[in-house]
Amino acid sequence: MTVVIILAIIVIGMVVCGGLAFHMSIKRGGQHILPKNVRKQNQLPFRRDTSWLESAAVEDIYLSSPEGLLLHSYLFDQGGGKWAVICHGYTANAKCMSPFGERYARMGYNVLLVDARAHGKSEGKYIGMGWHERKDLLLWLAELSKRDPGAPIILHGISMGGATVMMCAGEDGLPDNVKAIIEDCGYSSIWQEFSNLFRTNYHLPTFPVLYIASLWNRIFNGYWLRKDDSIAQLVARSSTPILFIHGDSDRLVPVWMMEEMYRAAQCEKERLVIEGADHGKASVVAPQLYWQTVENFLAKYVP
């Protein structure tokens, strides 16, 4: 009887740990109880510079997801005849990408800054880690195509946004007028990313905690966290040129993840590794190299 009680306590403890891990990682607002070092790593250096967005003539636009979530983006239309769609990272929001919007606006692009579900002004209880957001991004691309039929579009995502644009790259519904994709420090594996996080910051084992968290995510968020092969397969299906960017000192998303996706890609592709750049800091550590590489890449594919 004592053994049964001990086993029951262990099982209940693991279920609670898995549920807590799900809450901290996936549920909107749960990240406030993340360890300080993890929250600090998530603080991309440009996140608080919203000056361009606050001064530019942007429009709040909304659309509904198939689940009925009201999704939000900021739209800046200067009549440039080409569009840059910009996707932010985990726990950030569209406002945080204001410096990227400003840069593309100076390059002559109209800009769409997307609030991912469960971020910013978009509705949603749970973060999709790019898996749901790739479908949401297709909705935004369809909306742009209605507003400006046939106009060239490029996608630029950072961190979770980088993973989102990589996954979107292989979707059948990707419009033909999406001419190029910029992927900055996106992860190649949702499972591996959380596995590293749990092991290094919480000292929790992948088994059984992450497996239980994955079950919670399947029940409440509609998919298993183990989407490793699916991401690689989507990238491999892309016919849209991709520029992969990463910092070689990235502690949150290791650079080998970029190399893995680069090898998987069968489309036209380039890569840029910034020496000494931690997560999301490539454009800050080497801004001239970063943006010159981006502009040179886009010049090959955007009319």
SVG drawing of the C-alpha trace seen along z (x, -y; Angstrom):
<svg xmlns="http://www.w3.org/2000/svg" viewBox="-15 -61 48 63">
<polyline fill="none" stroke="black" stroke-width="0.4" points="0.0,0.0 2.9,-2.3 4.5,-1.7 1.2,-2.5 0.9,-5.8 4.5,-6.7 4.0,-5.9 0.7,-7.9 2.6,-10.9 5.3,-10.6 2.8,-10.4 0.8,-13.4 4.0,-15.3 5.1,-14.7 1.7,-15.7 1.8,-18.9 5.3,-19.7 4.3,-19.1 1.3,-21.3 3.4,-24.0 5.9,-23.8 3.1,-24.1 1.7,-27.1 5.1,-28.9 6.0,-28.2 2.8,-28.3 0.0,-30.0 -0.3,-33.7 1.2,-35.6 2.8,-32.6 6.3,-33.8 6.3,-36.2 7.4,-33.3 10.2,-32.3 13.7,-32.5 15.2,-36.0 18.1,-34.8 15.6,-33.3 13.5,-36.5 16.7,-38.5 17.7,-36.3 14.2,-37.0 14.8,-40.8 16.0,-41.6 17.9,-44.9 15.6,-46.8 12.4,-45.9 11.7,-49.2 12.5,-51.5 9.0,-52.1 9.6,-55.7 9.0,-55.0 5.8,-53.1 4.5,-55.9 5.2,-58.6 4.5,-56.8 1.0,-56.9 0.2,-53.3 -3.3,-51.7 -4.5,-49.0 -6.0,-46.2 -7.7,-43.0 -8.8,-39.6 -10.3,-36.5 -8.6,-33.1 -10.6,-29.9 -10.9,-29.4 -12.5,-32.9 -9.4,-34.7 -9.2,-38.4 -5.7,-38.9 -4.0,-42.3 -1.3,-43.9 0.0,-47.4 -0.1,-48.4 2.1,-51.1 1.3,-51.8 3.4,-54.4 2.5,-53.3 5.8,-51.5 4.4,-48.7 6.2,-46.0 5.6,-44.7 7.7,-43.6 5.8,-41.4 7.6,-41.3 7.1,-38.7 8.3,-39.2 9.7,-36.7 8.4,-34.7 6.7,-37.0 7.4,-40.1 4.9,-42.0 4.6,-43.9 5.7,-47.2 9.0,-45.6 9.8,-45.3 9.4,-49.0 13.1,-49.5 12.8,-46.8 9.6,-48.4 11.5,-51.7 14.4,-50.1 12.1,-48.5 10.1,-51.7 13.4,-53.5 14.1,-50.8 10.8,-51.7 8.7,-48.9 5.2,-49.1 5.2,-47.4 3.0,-44.9 4.0,-44.4 2.2,-41.3 1.1,-40.6 1.2,-36.8 -1.7,-35.1 -1.5,-35.5 0.8,-38.5 0.2,-42.2 -3.3,-43.2 -4.0,-39.7 -6.4,-37.4 -5.5,-34.0 -4.7,-32.1 -1.9,-29.9 1.3,-30.6 1.7,-28.4 5.5,-28.6 5.1,-29.1 3.0,-26.0 -0.3,-27.9 1.2,-31.2 2.3,-29.9 -1.4,-29.5 -2.2,-32.9 0.6,-34.4 -1.1,-32.9 -4.2,-34.8 -2.3,-38.1 -0.6,-37.3 -4.1,-36.7 -5.2,-40.1 -2.3,-41.9 -3.0,-40.2 -6.6,-41.6 -5.4,-45.1 -2.5,-45.1 -2.9,-42.3 0.4,-40.9 2.6,-43.2 5.9,-41.5 6.1,-40.5 9.0,-39.5 8.9,-37.9 11.3,-38.7 11.0,-36.9 13.2,-36.9 13.4,-34.1 9.8,-32.6 9.0,-34.8 12.0,-33.2 10.6,-29.8 7.2,-31.0 8.4,-32.2 10.5,-29.1 7.4,-26.9 5.3,-29.1 7.8,-28.8 6.8,-25.2 3.0,-25.7 1.0,-25.0 -1.0,-28.2 2.0,-30.5 1.3,-33.1 3.5,-33.2 4.2,-36.9 6.2,-36.1 9.6,-36.5 12.0,-36.0 12.3,-35.1 14.7,-36.5 15.0,-34.1 16.8,-35.4 17.7,-33.1 14.7,-30.8 14.8,-27.4 14.6,-24.2 12.8,-22.2 10.1,-23.3 10.8,-20.1 14.6,-20.6 14.2,-24.3 12.0,-23.4 14.2,-20.5 17.2,-22.7 15.2,-25.3 13.9,-22.8 17.2,-21.1 19.5,-24.1 17.2,-26.5 14.8,-24.4 16.9,-21.3 13.9,-19.2 14.3,-16.0 12.9,-15.9 11.2,-12.6 8.6,-12.7 8.1,-16.4 8.3,-17.6 6.2,-14.6 3.5,-15.6 3.7,-19.3 3.3,-18.1 0.1,-16.3 -1.2,-19.4 -0.4,-21.4 -2.2,-18.8 -5.3,-19.0 -5.5,-22.8 -3.5,-24.1 -4.2,-21.5 -0.8,-20.0 2.1,-17.9 5.3,-19.9 7.3,-17.3 7.2,-18.9 10.9,-18.5 10.6,-16.6 7.6,-18.7 9.6,-21.9 12.5,-20.4 10.0,-19.0 8.3,-22.4 11.6,-24.1 12.7,-21.4 9.5,-22.0 10.1,-25.7 10.8,-27.1 11.1,-30.6 14.7,-31.9 15.7,-32.0 18.4,-34.0 19.4,-32.3 20.9,-34.7 22.3,-33.7 24.7,-34.8 27.5,-32.3 27.1,-33.1 23.4,-32.5 22.7,-30.8 18.9,-30.5 18.7,-29.0 22.1,-27.4 23.6,-28.1 23.5,-24.4 19.8,-24.8 20.3,-27.3 22.8,-24.9 20.2,-22.1 17.6,-24.1 20.1,-25.5 21.0,-21.9 17.3,-21.0 16.4,-23.9 16.4,-22.9 15.6,-26.4 18.0,-29.2 19.6,-30.1 22.3,-32.1 23.5,-32.3 25.1,-34.9 26.6,-34.1 27.5,-37.1 30.5,-36.6 29.9,-37.4 26.1,-37.9 23.8,-36.4 20.1,-35.6 18.4,-38.3 21.4,-40.6 22.9,-40.0 21.4,-43.3 22.8,-45.2 26.3,-43.6 26.9,-44.1 24.2,-46.4 26.0,-47.4 26.9,-43.8 23.4,-42.6 21.4,-45.1 23.8,-45.1 23.5,-41.4 19.7,-41.6 19.5,-44.3 21.9,-42.4 19.8,-39.2 16.5,-41.0 17.9,-42.8 18.2,-39.4 14.5,-38.5 12.4,-41.6 11.6,-43.6"/>
</svg>
